[in-house]
């Protein structure tokens, strides 16, 4: 299955694209994980959005890249999500590769901080993130703060 990746600033998204990426995030984070929380937090408007489409043009995965001083003083990657039908085929790894390439081009060699669901800590370690040791509940889901710093 071939996938197409694109990164757009919020201001470049069409209404349909924003609708579809929010629908995907709500389907996974709110419905699948049974976790009601305020999905629209205002940060999307200041962020870049990785959009992954399948061969039919359907958005099947997305993440957002937040510039410095929005979630953290560092650049951040968040809301990393894929539809259930495309999980387990390595798409998350491709998404992280695309995010890092964009961060390198847009921001240079900068540290990247994330708030990862604790059960995904090993996934993010595979991409160079290390735990800061800070663990916490976010919307009743265990999370760990992680940082990537090539230097």
Wavefront OBJ file of the C-alpha trace (Angstrom):
o trace
v 0.000 0.000 0.000
v 1.398 3.366 -1.010
v 1.032 6.414 1.194
v 1.429 10.090 0.429
v 2.819 12.480 3.059
v 2.335 16.203 3.190
v 3.044 18.807 5.862
v 0.985 21.971 5.984
v 0.695 24.841 8.406
v -2.805 25.188 9.836
v -3.338 28.268 7.664
v -2.797 26.095 4.553
v -5.254 23.339 5.498
v -8.554 23.166 3.706
v -11.699 22.917 5.824
v -12.133 19.327 4.597
v -8.562 18.374 5.581
v -8.943 19.856 9.054
v -12.300 18.120 9.484
v -10.838 14.756 8.446
v -7.748 14.970 10.660
v -9.818 16.050 13.672
v -12.303 13.234 12.975
v -9.426 10.721 12.946
v -7.993 12.080 16.196
v -11.401 12.003 17.919
v -12.107 8.463 16.651
v -8.860 7.202 18.179
v -8.157 9.369 21.217
v -11.731 9.926 22.415
v -13.758 6.964 21.112
v -11.244 4.060 20.916
v -9.393 5.051 24.079
v -12.650 5.970 25.830
v -11.136 9.238 26.980
v -13.290 12.343 26.734
v -11.045 15.400 26.641
v -11.008 18.781 24.872
v -9.477 17.789 21.515
v -9.549 21.343 20.184
v -6.997 23.043 22.437
v -6.105 26.050 20.289
v -2.629 24.706 19.479
v -3.614 23.406 16.035
v -3.853 26.982 14.748
v -0.163 27.546 15.561
v 1.074 24.166 14.321
v 2.177 22.279 11.240
v 0.250 19.124 10.418
v 1.629 15.955 8.894
v -1.062 14.395 6.754
v -0.736 10.820 5.532
v -3.147 9.703 2.819
v -3.726 6.245 1.445
v -3.882 5.512 -2.290
v -7.498 6.695 -2.412
v -6.687 10.054 -0.827
v -8.213 9.265 2.573
v -6.361 10.689 5.594
v -5.253 7.591 7.532
v -2.662 9.136 9.861
v -1.642 12.529 11.155
v 0.491 14.326 13.697
v 1.159 17.913 14.561
v 4.475 19.692 14.870
v 4.419 22.531 17.343
v 6.991 25.318 17.118
v 8.884 26.411 20.215
v 6.978 27.944 23.130
v 3.582 26.413 22.345
v 3.581 23.190 24.372
v 7.196 23.432 25.536
v 10.101 25.792 25.074
v 11.315 23.146 22.597
v 9.759 22.123 19.297
v 7.266 19.335 19.943
v 5.488 16.541 18.093
v 2.009 15.636 19.259
v -1.309 14.058 18.424
v 0.461 11.222 16.555
v -2.333 8.957 15.375
v -3.170 6.378 12.726
v -6.427 4.720 11.764
v -6.887 1.173 13.032
v -6.826 -0.289 9.512
v -3.235 0.889 8.900
v -1.653 0.053 12.247
v 1.146 -2.482 12.507
v 2.663 -1.855 9.065
v 5.359 0.641 10.075
v 3.411 3.794 9.277
v 4.237 5.367 12.650
v 7.951 5.024 11.917
v 7.497 6.700 8.532
v 5.529 9.487 10.177
v 8.310 10.132 12.687
v 10.879 10.166 9.864
v 8.796 12.756 8.008
v 8.344 14.853 11.161
v 12.081 14.891 11.858
v 12.947 15.791 8.264
v 10.532 18.720 8.438
v 11.816 19.865 11.833
v 15.386 19.777 10.505
v 14.427 21.864 7.453
v 12.170 24.321 9.291
v 13.903 24.708 12.676
v 17.409 23.221 12.276
v 19.181 21.046 14.854
v 16.933 21.659 17.823
v 15.791 19.509 20.728
v 12.301 18.028 20.414
v 10.135 17.308 23.467
v 7.059 15.101 23.527
v 4.413 13.894 25.934
v 4.143 10.203 25.058
v 1.572 7.721 26.206
v 3.623 5.493 28.495
v 2.853 2.290 26.568
v 4.521 3.879 23.506
v 7.769 4.773 25.263
v 9.759 2.044 23.458
v 8.400 3.171 20.086
v 9.698 6.696 20.697
v 13.014 5.374 22.051
v 13.530 3.784 18.633
v 13.506 7.328 17.243
v 16.089 8.700 19.652
v 13.816 10.010 22.401
v 14.827 9.467 26.010
v 12.657 9.809 29.073
v 13.155 12.898 31.210
v 11.918 10.806 34.147
v 8.730 12.847 34.419
v 5.691 10.536 34.445
v 2.155 11.776 34.941
v -1.497 11.168 34.181
v -2.910 13.171 31.317
v -6.655 12.705 30.936
v -6.305 9.586 33.139
v -3.798 8.000 30.712
v -0.209 7.399 31.937
v 2.244 9.608 30.029
v 5.984 10.156 30.062
v 7.846 13.278 29.015
v 10.580 12.498 26.495
v 13.259 14.544 24.751
v 15.245 14.123 21.555
v 18.516 15.976 21.350
v 21.090 14.889 18.752
v 23.848 16.992 20.288
l 1 2 3 4 5 6 7 8 9 10 11 12 13 14 15 16 17 18 19 20 21 22 23 24 25 26 27 28 29 30 31 32 33 34 35 36 37 38 39 40 41 42 43 44 45 46 47 48 49 50 51 52 53 54 55 56 57 58 59 60 61 62 63 64 65 66 67 68 69 70 71 72 73 74 75 76 77 78 79 80 81 82 83 84 85 86 87 88 89 90 91 92 93 94 95 96 97 98 99 100 101 102 103 104 105 106 107 108 109 110 111 112 113 114 115 116 117 118 119 120 121 122 123 124 125 126 127 128 129 130 131 132 133 134 135 136 137 138 139 140 141 142 143 144 145 146 147 148 149 150 151
